[in-house]
Amino acid sequence: MNALLLAYKPAFISSNGFLTQIKRSYNTSKAGFSGTLDPFAQGSLLIATGAYTKLLPFIKTEPKVYEATLWLGAKSLSLDTENITHIDSTPPLDSSFVREVVESFVGEIAYIPPAFSAKKIQGKRAYQLARSGQSIELAPTTMQSYTMEFLCYVHPFISFRACVSKGSYIRSLGSLIAQKLGSFGTLSALKRVSEGDLVAQRGRIIELDPLKTLPYPTLPINPHYKEHFYHGRKLTQNDLDSSVQARVDLDKNPRYIVQFDEFFSIIQLHRDGSISYLLNRIDYAHTLQKAR
């Protein structure tokens, strides 16, 4: 079964565990999601089943927006509530100073991903090695923080909203904020509000129309060429109708969707006049277009 789903993952279940529930509900063995949410986290998760798993790399899921609560004085091996080792009492801070520090984390930010993360080390997930007691050293990397919004401060908890690039670790961002405040801390709550323009609703699964979700315009094609697309035969832009050629803007949209009754394809147009297939002959499933 082909389906594109926008779901709200509850807290305290892994993304893979939640995906297993979805697979059972939709009676499918093949499914994937756009980006892992930590077990303690909740929020938007884009899921695809069947052949639609091939669409995930083409869907715009950036920037990502998170709301988080930082617990000052709490020490955790995973920088969240799952592996807290001890809690220290910390003196209250000036709220204006806290706001200033939180909102200073904008731009390119260097950080070290947490040991309990999905990063791979010699083919194994870092969190698997960390849980087995092995010492983990991950290479420094960077994230792009587009905006940081201070929400509130009720000692020892600081809440903020972060709009960041794909692959960012908000747990590490929280740790950096705590360090700049002269303390240490861990996230006590994390919610992914959105991925790109996709915003899930708590307790609901929304079936999306892939042709409305993919960020590419539809390119009208003469039905005569249906068999060409069906069999993946080479076409050039000269094979397009002249009225269609006039609409093509390679600077604005080099990628297009070609839709027929039973299937659709994603193609890329090149300046030399050639056409390449990015995805071909994906069977179209008419989704229910309602929340479950």
Helices and strands as residue ranges (DSSP letters): E 3-9, H 15-25, E 31-33, E 42-49, G 50-58, E 64-72, E 74-76, E 84-87, H 95-103, E 107-111, E 120-121, E 124-125, H 126-131, E 141-154, E 157-164, H 170-180, E 185-195, E 205-207, H 210-213, G 223-225, H 226-230, G 237-239, H 242-245, E 255-259, E 263-269, E 275-283
